[in-house]
Amino acid sequence: MLGFSSLGGGSGVATVGFALAVARMNTDRGLAMGFFNTTIYAGLSFAPIIAGIFIDFVSFEKLFIANGCILAVGIILKS
C-alpha cells in the first residue's frame, strides 16, 4: 500500500507541477499540454510491459523501490 501511495502521490504532484510550469512558459500552452498528456498516456501504456520484462529477474517489491527512487531523483533534480 505504501508503494502505491507514494507512486500515486508523486505522479499527482508531478502532474500539477507541470501544469503550473506550462502556465509560466512563453510557448504555445495547448501544444505543450498536448505533448505532456501524450507522454503520460504512453508511459502508462508501456510501463506495465517494461515491468513485466523485469519481473523475471526482480521481485515486485524491488520494482516498487526502483520506481520510488527514480521519482525521488526526479524531484531532487527539479529542486
C-alpha distances in whole Angstrom, upper triangle without the diagonal:
4,5,5,6,9,10,11,12,14,15,16,18,20,21,22,24,26,27,29,30,32,33,35,36,40,39,39,35,35,35,33,30,31,31,27,26,28,26,22,23,24,21,19,22,22,19,18,21,21,18,20,23,21,19,22,22,19,16,12,11,14,14,11,12,16,14,13,16,18,17,18,21,22,21,23,26,26,27
4,6,5,6,9,10,10,12,14,15,16,18,20,21,22,24,26,27,28,30,32,33,34,38,37,38,34,34,35,32,30,31,30,27,26,27,25,22,23,25,21,20,22,23,19,19,22,21,18,21,23,21,19,23,22,19,16,13,11,13,13,9,10,14,12,10,14,16,14,15,18,19,18,20,23,23,24
4,5,5,6,8,10,11,12,14,15,16,18,20,21,22,24,26,27,28,30,32,33,36,35,35,32,32,32,30,27,28,27,24,23,25,22,19,20,21,18,16,19,19,15,15,19,18,15,17,20,17,16,20,19,16,13,10,8,10,10,6,8,10,9,8,11,13,12,13,16,17,17,19,21,22,23
4,6,5,6,8,10,11,12,14,15,16,18,20,21,23,24,25,27,29,31,31,35,34,34,31,30,30,28,25,26,25,22,21,22,21,17,18,19,16,14,17,18,14,14,18,18,15,17,20,18,17,21,21,18,15,12,11,13,12,8,11,13,10,10,13,14,13,14,18,18,17,20,22,22,23
4,6,5,6,8,10,10,12,14,15,16,18,20,21,22,24,26,27,29,30,34,33,33,30,30,30,28,25,26,26,22,22,23,22,18,19,21,18,16,20,20,17,17,21,21,18,21,23,22,21,24,24,21,19,15,14,16,15,11,12,15,12,10,14,15,13,14,17,17,16,19,21,21,22
4,5,5,6,8,10,10,12,14,15,16,18,20,21,22,24,26,27,28,32,32,32,29,29,29,26,24,26,25,21,21,23,21,17,19,21,17,16,20,20,16,17,21,20,17,20,23,21,20,24,23,20,18,15,13,14,13,9,10,12,10,7,11,12,9,10,14,14,13,15,18,18,18
4,6,5,6,8,10,10,12,14,15,16,18,20,21,22,24,26,27,30,29,29,26,26,26,24,21,23,22,18,18,19,17,14,16,17,14,12,16,16,13,14,17,16,14,18,20,18,18,22,21,18,17,14,13,14,12,8,10,11,8,6,10,10,8,10,13,12,12,15,17,17,18
4,5,5,6,9,10,11,12,14,15,17,18,20,21,23,25,26,29,29,28,25,25,25,23,20,21,21,17,16,18,17,13,15,17,14,12,16,17,14,15,19,18,17,19,22,21,20,24,24,21,20,16,16,17,15,12,14,15,11,10,14,13,11,13,16,15,14,17,19,18,20
4,6,5,6,9,10,11,12,14,16,17,18,20,21,23,25,28,28,28,24,25,25,23,20,22,22,18,18,20,18,15,17,19,17,15,19,20,17,18,22,21,20,23,25,24,23,27,27,24,22,19,18,19,17,14,15,16,13,11,14,14,10,12,15,14,12,15,18,16,17
4,5,5,6,9,10,10,12,14,15,16,18,20,21,22,26,26,26,23,24,24,21,19,21,20,16,16,19,16,13,16,18,15,14,18,18,16,18,21,20,18,22,24,22,22,26,26,22,22,19,17,18,16,13,13,14,10,9,11,11,7,8,11,10,9,12,14,13,14
4,5,5,6,9,10,10,12,14,15,16,18,20,21,24,24,23,20,21,21,18,16,17,16,13,13,15,13,10,12,14,12,11,15,16,13,16,19,18,17,20,22,21,22,26,26,23,22,19,19,19,16,14,15,15,11,10,13,12,8,11,13,11,10,14,15,14,16
4,5,5,6,8,10,11,12,14,16,17,19,20,24,23,23,20,20,21,18,15,17,17,14,13,16,15,12,14,17,14,14,17,19,17,19,22,21,21,24,26,25,25,29,29,26,25,22,21,22,19,17,18,18,15,14,16,15,11,13,16,14,12,16,17,15,17
4,6,5,6,9,10,11,12,14,15,17,19,22,22,22,19,20,21,18,16,18,18,14,15,18,16,13,16,19,16,16,20,21,19,21,24,23,22,26,28,26,27,31,30,27,27,24,23,23,21,18,18,18,15,13,15,14,11,12,14,12,10,13,15,12,13
4,6,5,6,9,10,10,12,14,16,16,20,20,20,17,18,18,15,13,16,15,11,12,15,13,11,14,16,14,14,18,19,17,20,22,21,21,24,26,25,26,29,29,26,26,23,23,22,20,18,18,17,14,13,15,13,9,11,12,9,8,12,13,10,12
4,5,5,6,9,10,11,13,15,16,19,18,18,15,15,16,13,10,13,13,9,9,13,12,9,12,15,13,13,17,18,17,19,22,22,22,25,27,26,27,31,31,28,28,25,25,24,22,20,21,20,16,16,18,16,12,15,16,13,12,16,16,13,16
4,5,5,6,9,10,11,13,15,18,18,18,14,15,17,14,11,15,15,12,12,16,15,13,16,18,17,17,20,22,21,23,26,25,25,28,30,30,30,34,34,31,31,28,27,27,25,22,23,23,19,18,20,18,15,16,18,15,13,16,17,14,15
4,5,5,6,9,10,11,13,16,17,17,14,16,17,13,12,15,15,12,13,17,15,14,17,19,18,18,22,23,21,24,27,26,26,29,30,30,31,34,34,31,31,28,27,27,25,22,23,22,19,18,19,17,14,15,15,12,11,14,14,10,12
4,5,5,6,9,10,11,14,14,14,11,13,13,10,9,12,11,8,11,13,12,11,15,17,16,17,20,21,20,23,25,24,25,28,29,29,30,34,33,31,31,29,28,28,25,23,24,22,19,19,20,17,14,16,16,13,12,15,14,11,13
4,5,5,6,9,10,13,13,13,9,11,12,9,7,11,12,9,10,14,14,13,16,18,17,18,21,23,22,25,27,27,27,30,32,32,33,36,36,34,34,31,31,31,28,26,27,26,22,22,23,21,18,19,20,16,15,19,18,15,16
4,5,5,7,9,13,13,14,11,13,15,12,11,14,15,12,14,18,17,16,19,21,21,21,25,26,25,28,30,30,30,33,35,34,35,39,38,36,36,33,32,32,30,27,28,27,24,23,24,22,19,19,20,17,15,18,17,14,15
4,5,5,7,10,11,12,10,13,14,10,10,14,14,12,14,17,16,16,19,21,20,22,24,25,25,28,30,29,29,33,34,33,35,38,38,35,36,33,32,32,29,27,27,26,23,23,23,21,18,19,19,15,14,16,15,12,13
4,5,5,8,8,9,6,9,10,7,7,11,11,10,12,15,15,15,18,20,20,21,24,25,25,28,30,29,30,33,34,34,36,39,39,37,37,34,34,33,31,29,29,28,25,25,25,22,20,21,21,17,17,20,18,15,17
4,6,8,9,10,7,10,12,10,10,13,14,13,15,18,18,18,21,23,23,24,27,28,28,31,33,32,33,36,37,37,39,42,42,40,40,37,37,36,33,32,32,31,28,27,28,25,23,24,24,20,19,22,21,17,18
4,7,9,11,9,13,14,12,12,16,16,15,18,20,20,20,23,25,25,26,29,30,30,33,35,34,35,38,39,38,40,43,43,41,41,38,38,37,35,33,33,32,29,28,28,26,23,24,24,20,19,21,19,16,17
4,6,8,7,11,12,9,11,14,14,14,17,19,19,19,22,24,24,26,28,29,29,32,33,32,34,37,38,37,39,43,42,40,41,38,38,37,34,33,33,31,29,28,28,26,23,24,24,20,20,21,19,16,18
4,7,8,12,12,11,13,16,16,16,19,20,21,22,25,26,26,28,30,31,31,35,36,35,37,40,40,40,42,45,45,43,44,42,41,40,38,36,36,35,32,32,32,29,27,28,27,23,23,25,22,19,21
4,6,9,8,8,11,13,13,14,16,17,18,20,22,23,24,26,28,28,29,33,33,33,35,37,38,38,40,43,43,42,42,40,40,39,36,35,36,34,31,31,31,28,26,28,27,23,23,25,23,20,22
4,6,5,6,9,10,11,12,14,16,17,19,20,21,23,25,26,27,28,32,32,32,34,37,37,38,40,43,43,42,42,40,40,40,36,35,36,34,31,32,32,29,27,29,28,25,25,27,25,22,25
4,5,5,6,8,10,10,12,14,15,16,18,20,21,22,24,26,26,30,31,31,32,35,36,36,38,41,41,40,40,38,38,37,34,33,34,32,29,29,30,27,25,27,26,23,23,25,23,20,23
4,5,5,6,9,10,10,12,14,15,17,18,20,21,22,24,25,28,29,30,31,34,35,36,37,40,41,39,40,37,38,37,34,33,34,32,29,30,31,28,26,28,28,24,24,27,26,23,25
4,5,5,6,9,10,11,12,14,16,16,18,20,21,22,24,27,28,28,30,32,33,34,36,39,39,38,39,36,37,36,33,32,33,31,28,29,30,27,25,27,27,23,24,27,25,22,25
4,5,5,6,9,10,11,12,14,15,16,18,20,21,22,25,26,26,28,30,31,32,34,37,37,35,36,34,34,33,30,29,30,28,25,26,26,23,21,24,23,19,20,23,21,18,21
4,5,5,6,8,10,10,12,14,15,16,18,20,21,24,25,25,26,29,30,31,32,36,36,34,35,32,33,32,29,28,29,27,24,25,26,23,20,23,23,19,20,23,21,19,21
4,5,5,6,9,10,11,12,14,15,17,18,20,22,23,24,26,28,29,30,32,35,35,34,35,32,33,33,29,28,30,28,25,26,27,24,22,25,25,21,22,25,24,21,24
4,6,5,6,9,10,10,12,14,15,16,18,21,22,21,24,26,27,28,30,32,33,32,33,30,31,30,27,26,28,26,22,24,25,21,20,23,22,19,20,23,21,19,23
4,5,5,6,9,10,11,12,14,15,16,19,20,20,22,24,25,26,28,31,31,30,30,28,28,28,24,23,25,23,20,21,22,19,17,20,20,16,17,20,19,17,20
4,5,5,6,9,10,11,12,14,15,18,19,20,21,23,25,26,27,30,31,30,30,27,28,28,24,23,25,24,20,21,23,20,18,21,22,18,19,23,22,20,23
4,5,5,6,9,10,11,12,14,17,17,18,20,22,23,24,26,29,30,29,29,27,28,28,24,24,26,24,20,22,24,20,19,23,23,19,21,24,23,21,25
4,5,5,6,8,10,10,12,15,16,15,17,20,21,21,23,26,27,26,26,24,25,25,21,21,22,20,17,19,20,17,16,19,19,16,18,21,20,18,22
4,5,5,6,9,10,10,13,15,15,16,19,20,21,22,25,26,24,25,22,23,23,19,18,20,19,15,17,19,16,14,18,18,15,17,20,19,18,21
4,5,5,6,9,10,12,13,14,16,18,19,21,22,25,26,25,25,22,24,24,20,19,22,20,17,19,21,18,17,21,21,19,20,24,23,22,25
4,5,5,6,8,11,11,12,14,16,17,19,20,23,24,23,24,22,24,23,19,19,22,20,17,19,21,18,17,21,21,18,21,24,23,22,26
4,5,5,6,9,10,10,12,14,15,16,18,21,21,20,21,18,20,19,16,16,18,16,13,15,17,14,14,17,18,15,18,21,20,20,23
4,6,6,7,9,10,11,13,15,16,17,20,21,20,20,17,19,19,15,15,18,16,13,16,18,15,15,18,19,17,19,22,22,22,25
4,6,7,8,10,11,12,14,16,17,19,21,20,21,18,21,20,17,17,20,18,16,18,21,18,18,22,22,20,22,26,25,25,28
4,6,5,6,9,10,11,13,14,17,18,18,19,17,19,19,15,16,18,16,14,17,19,16,17,20,21,19,22,24,24,24,27
4,5,5,6,8,10,11,12,15,16,15,15,13,16,15,11,12,15,13,10,14,15,13,14,17,18,17,19,22,22,22,25
4,5,5,6,9,10,10,13,15,14,14,12,15,15,11,12,15,14,12,15,17,16,16,20,21,20,22,25,25,25,28
4,5,5,6,9,10,12,14,14,15,14,17,16,13,15,18,16,14,18,19,18,19,22,23,22,24,27,27,27,30
4,5,5,7,9,11,12,12,14,13,15,14,11,13,15,13,12,16,17,15,16,20,20,19,22,24,24,25,28
4,5,5,6,9,10,9,10,9,12,11,7,10,12,11,10,14,15,14,15,18,19,19,22,24,24,25,28
4,5,5,7,10,10,11,10,13,13,10,13,15,14,14,17,19,18,19,22,23,23,25,27,28,29,32
4,6,7,8,9,11,12,15,14,11,14,16,14,15,18,19,18,20,23,23,23,26,28,28,29,32
4,5,5,6,8,9,12,10,8,12,13,11,12,16,16,16,18,20,21,21,24,25,26,27,30
4,5,5,6,7,10,9,8,11,13,12,13,16,17,17,19,22,22,23,26,27,28,29,32
4,6,8,10,13,12,11,15,16,15,17,20,20,20,23,25,25,26,29,30,31,32,35
4,7,10,12,10,10,14,14,13,15,18,18,19,21,23,23,25,27,28,29,31,33
4,7,8,6,7,10,11,10,13,15,15,16,18,20,21,22,24,25,26,28,30
4,5,5,6,9,10,11,13,14,15,17,19,20,21,23,25,26,27,29,31
4,5,5,6,9,10,11,12,14,15,17,18,20,21,23,24,26,27,29
4,5,5,6,9,10,11,12,14,15,16,18,20,21,22,24,26,27
4,5,5,6,9,10,10,12,14,15,16,18,20,21,22,24,26
4,5,5,6,9,10,11,12,14,15,17,18,20,21,23,25
4,5,5,6,9,10,11,12,14,15,17,18,20,21,23
4,5,5,6,9,10,10,12,14,15,16,18,20,21
4,5,5,6,9,10,11,12,14,15,16,18,20
4,5,5,6,9,10,11,12,14,15,17,19
4,5,5,6,9,10,11,12,14,15,17
4,5,5,6,9,10,10,12,14,15
4,5,5,6,9,10,11,12,15
4,5,5,6,9,10,11,13
4,5,5,6,9,10,11
4,5,5,6,8,10
4,6,5,6,9
4,6,5,6
4,5,5
4,5
4
